[in-house]
């Protein structure tokens, strides 16, 4: 049973998605982490090349995946990047937000590891 909510992940959200099944929660987190890592790589490349369309689309996907997985801070940062890229503010803010996403993803990894060990 999951006992507490690490700050970077919403246990309630994850439990609802997985109907409380610890194995499903672990699978959701594993898939989310893979998706987030790939998205961050794509975002970094798009930012370096000033590719607004890829930034917006990838940030949008990361926002949705993060919200679905209960990673609210990641979702919020991705939304900020999506909005800024949509306005064309790529050079002024994208690298800063991408670095913040990387830092938050590290926190999500720690929280996911703690959650899955508590659930086991």
N, C-alpha and C positions, 0 to 999 in steps of 0.2 A: 504494500500500500504506500502511496505517496504521502509524505507528512507535511512538507512545507514547499513554498514557492520560491525558488531562487530568483533573485531580482531580474535576471535577464530572460527568464522564461516564466510563462503563466501556467502553473500546474493545472489549474481549473480548465483552461482552454485545451490543454493536451489531454487531460482525462476525458473531456467531453468528446473530443475527436476519436479517442481510442476506446470509449466506453469503459474506461478504467483498466484496460488490459495492458500490463507492463510491457509485454512483448511488442504490442502494437505501438506503444509510446516510443520504445527504443527504435523501432523501424522508422517511425515518422521522423524522429530526431536525426537518425542516420541519413535518411533521404534529404531532409532539410539542410543539414550541414554540407552534404555534397553539392546541393543546388546553390547554396550561398557561396561556397568557395569558387565554383564555376562562374557565378554571377560577378563576383568581385574581380576575377581575372578579366572578364569581358569588359567590365566597367573601367578598369584601369587602362586597358588598350584603347577603348573608345575615347576616354578623356585625353589620352596622349595624342590621339589623332583628330580631336575636335569633332568626333562623330556624334552629333546631337541625336540623331534618330536611334542609334544603338544605345546611347546613354538613357534616353527616355524609356525605350522598350525594356531594357534590362532592369532599370531601376523599378519600373512598374511591376515586372515579374517578381523581383526580389521583395518588393513591398507586399505583394499578395501572398507569397510563400511565407514570409516572415509573420504576417498577421495570422495566417492559418496555423502556423506552428507555435503560436503563442510568444513570439519574439517581438514584443511591441516596440522596444527601442530600435531594433533593426528596421522594423516597418516604418517607423517615424523618420529615421535617417534616409531610408530609401525614398520615401515620399518627398523629403526635402530635395534630394538629388533629382528626382523625376521632375519636380516643379521648376527647379533652377535650370535644368537642362532644357526643359520645354520653353523657357524664356530666353534661352541662349546664353545663360550665365556660366557656361562651362569652364572657362579658364579661371574665373574669379573664385569659384567655390567647389568645383568637383573634386579636386585632389584632397581638399580638407575634409569633405564629407566622406570620401572613399576611405581615408585614413581612420576616420571615426567609425565607419562600418567595420573596418578590419579589427579595430580595438574592441568593438562591441561583439563581433563574432568570436573573439577569444574568450570573452565573458560568457557567451552562449555555450561555447564548447565546455567550459568548466561547469556551468550549470547543468548542461545535459549529462555530463559524466556523473555529477552528484545525483541527479534525478534517477538515472538508470541504476546507479548502485543502491539507492534507497529503495527503488521499486523491486529490486532483485530479491 
